[in-house]
Amino acid sequence: MADYHDDLRLAHVLADAADAATMDRFRALDLKVETKPDMTPVSEADKAAEELIRHQLQRARPRDAILGEEYGLEGTGPRRWVIDPIDGTKNYVRGVPVWATLISLMEAGEGGYRPVVGVVSAPALGRRWWAAKGAGAYTGRSLSSATRLHVSQVAKLSDASFAYSSLDGWEERGRLGGFLDLSRAVWRTRGYGDFWPYMMVAEGSVDICAEPELSLWDMAANAIVVQEAGGTFTGLDGVHGPHSGNAAASNGLLHEELLEYLNRG
């Protein structure tokens, strides 16, 4: 099995640099915010964090490709770093601390690119989660000060906690009925949003979560953390991995029921 320790260590260095840059501008009164063509916001901090990560990767891993939310794909080859500089920009620009930098390394293989390293760093929450293929998932302040993550063992939907981002996307895609049926069938629902539900699935405090529309950079790091914690990460189509344009994550025991509800009209 390949050893990704050096890549994971580099991902932590990249996250440290991004954390410093994003926290420096968090809640800044003069923060500049623009609207992208898809009507989503992007701040100067998003761009600066991605530029910082790209420059460090170009020095440390010059042969690897880089795909980022703000600046697209650069380079080719079997190894590709995937970056979301600030996942949760709407929270970031409003001063809500639930946002994170997502950094993943993906490798080409049978069936396409798959994440092999992932770091999710949420400095305003004082939290970080990470994983490497075959090495487990962890949370803590550093590689040397960490707790291993395990998904929950909740096996009944009526005992499950379900996290999501918002209702709008489900309605727009004709899936609101199934979403509401699921919310009635579970023990508890909460709209935490963005990266956080996936991390809570990985650490066992939430049992299932899903989002109806996502990009690869929203999912790659989250996917490997969930998987290495013993959970299941697929699209709503049931295809494993972060390539379906949407996501469903669970402790594994509830995954088939989760998909069945969310694929109802």
ABEGO torsion letter per residue (X at the ends): XBBAAAAAAAAAAAAAAAAAAAAAABGBAABBBBBBAAGBBBBAAAAAAAAAAAAAAAAABAABBBBBAAAEBBEBEABBBBBBABBGAAAAAAGBABBBBBBBBBBBBBGEBBBABBBBBBAAAGBBBBBBBGAEBBBEABAABBBBBBBBABABAAABBBBBABAAAAAAAGAAAAAAAAAAABABBBBAEEAAAAAAAAAGABABBBBABBBAAAAAAAAAAAAAAGBBBBBAAGBBEAAAGBBBBBAGAAAAAAAAAAABX
